[in-house]
Amino acid sequence: MSPTNTGHRLLLVHAHPDDESIFTGATMARYAAEGAQVTLVTCTMGERGGIAKSYPGPEREELPHMGEEDRLTLVAKIRARELQAACAALGVTEQIYLGGAGQWRDSGVRPNHGARAFALADLDEAAEQLAAVIREAAPQVIVTYDAKGFYEHPDHIQAHRVAWRAYELACDPLRTKFYALTIPRSVLAEATGQGGPATARVLQYGAADEEVTTKIEVDAYLGAKLEAMKAHATQITVDGPNFSVLGLVSLRAFGAEYYTLLSGPGTTTAGSLGHGHEEDLFAGI
């Protein structure tokens, strides 16, 4: 589908490179293809994330022998390169690092990595940085995580807090919608397909089906999502419709992505899956 310049403007706030492709990649590809302006704000460069065993890059041999600061710098460069390729696969041309590349660092699983760790960022300072981007981009729709950061990573939680504060600073709630990305537990159960303790751990991060307000059909863009995930080769391994993130969780990608409307024009009442859901993030705009 060729872009049609719909006048729609979507802004997404993600914590690290790869989050955009895993959680919202097909949505981004769909709206970009339909002619919407899609702006991705990435809060860190993912410096403290792991490197997949399957990663074929030559840097893999160098990293174990590097000092901490040199390692963080090199990983940031690799992640930036991967993110650029992922955005190209999704048709997204507007990608911004919050505060500029390297302003905030990946906090790791615990927010104890120094003053530049995003999880320890001053909320007002980071929110003002994001509010400036919002005022420039003028989105009608903002997407990020819920208050639990989907799976409780401190940077994801902080991304929600920063995005919500920026929304309060820069947006009219009667004109701009604010969504949390989510996955219904019934869909997550099908996506894992493993059974046992691993599935139980993953399912705790899904939303109750009745809490989901919005289902975006993106089957036509699933291929673009998978290509974007392949671009994040340091973290994601893709095998057909299935993907694994650093070997920690394995899921199947489906042709729909899900959201919960937290603020803005439109309904915030969800029904059973497939009934009464919004089918467009721009519904009511």
Secondary structure, 3 states (H helix, E strand, C coil): CCCCCCCCEEEEEECCCCHHHHHHHHHHHHHHHCCCEEEEEECCCCCCCCCCCCCCCCHHHHHHHCCHHHHHHHHHHHHHHHHHHHHHHHCCCEEEECCCCCCCECCCCCCCCCCCEHHHCCHHHHHHHHHHHHHHHCCCEEEECCCCHHHHCHHHHHHHHHHHHHHHHHCCCCCCEEEEEECEHHHHHHHHCCCHHHHHHHHCCCECHHHCCEEEECHHHHHHHHHHHHHCCCCEEEECCEEEECCCEEEECCCEEEEEEEECCCCCCCCCCCCCCECCCCCCC
